[in-house]
Amino acid sequence: MQSQPTDPVDTIIEQWARVRPDLDTRAMEVFGRIFRLSRAMGDRMERAYKLYGISRGEFDVLATLRRSGEPYTLSPRQLSATLMLTTGGMTGRLDKLERAGLLRRSPDPHDRRGLQVTLTEEGVRLIDEAVGSGLAEESAALTGLTDEQAGQLADLLRELLISTAG
């Protein structure tokens, strides 16, 4: 019988089992792997987006505008709410992206005190390329799973996310 490959989380679980055999470490097995995957994939995505001169956070702003559909315009407040960012954090990202010519801020015609943030043509072009590159990285990371396994994993993670988001 072939043994299952191990990872660093297995080592941690084995160590806890030796010193505290009374602990149920199932949650640690799940979340330890989720945290490590998140960190590893975050680093991979950061490298992929760096080729386009943007960070993951800046990608998120551009992608949110692109997903909103034409005219690719949202208010800074809508962007902040979608990305769960403070207005200060959003302002820094918007400043950099505007300087790079990827978006523009303009007065909101429906609210004299408000602003609108809109992707420029260059912003649309860049985010379309960057999202393809990012998806290629994510797909490459899934090559160790069958399509069925990847679907099962997505379903299980959705259930877990819904159950913990309360």
C-alpha positions, -999 to +999 in steps of 0.1 A: +000+000+000+013+034-010+015+060+018+000+094+014+025+123+009+031+145+039+034+183+043+046+206+070+012+206+087+014+168+091+047+174+111+030+200+133+000+176+140+024+147+148+043+170+172+011+180+190+000+143+191+032+135+210+030+162+236-008+166+238-025+134+226-057+147+242-061+175+215-084+171+185-063+188+158-086+183+129-093+221+127-056+228+128-051+204+099-077+222+078-069+258+087-031+253+088-033+242+052-057+270+042-033+296+058-003+281+041-020+279+008-032+315+011+003+327+018+019+307-010-008+317-036-006+353-024+031+353-031+025+337-066-002+362-074+020+392-063+047+380-086+023+376-115+008+411-111+042+427-106+049+420-143+021+445-150+035+471-125+007+465-099+004+449-065-024+425-055-042+453-038-041+474-069-052+445-090-082+442-067-092+478-073-088+475-111-106+441-112-135+454-091-140+483-116-137+460-146-162+435-131-187+463-125-193+465-163-193+495-186-187+523-179-163+507-153-172+534-128-178+531-090-176+556-061-146+553-038-171+543-011-184+514-032-148+503-039-139+505-002-170+485+008-164+458-018-127+454-010-132+459+028-107+487+029-106+519+049-110+551+029-074+560+037-062+527+023-083+531-008-070+567-013-034+555-015-042+528-041-063+552-061-036+578-061-010+554-075-033+539-101-044+574-112-007+585-115-001+554-137-030+564-160-050+533-152-080+551-137-093+586-133-113+603-106-140+628-115-169+646-098-200+626-094-227+643-115-254+630-091-237+641-059-218+674-057-197+661-028-189+627-043-164+613-067-165+586-094-136+563-102-134+551-138-110+527-155-092+543-184-087+524-217-052+516-205-066+503-172-091+480-191-063+467-213-040+461-183-065+444-161-077+421-189-041+409-193-034+407-156-065+387-148-056+362-175-021+359-160-035+355-125-059+328-136-031+309-153-012+309-120-042+297-101-049+270-127-013+259-126-016+255-088-045+231-093-028+207-117-023+183-088-060+178-086-085+163-110-113+185-122-137+166-100-114+171-070-110+208-077-148+211-079-153+192-046-127+214-029-144+246-042-178+233-029-163+224+005-146+257+009-178+275-001-197+256+026-170+264+052-169+301+042-207+304+045-207+286+078-180+308+093-190+342+078-220+345+102 
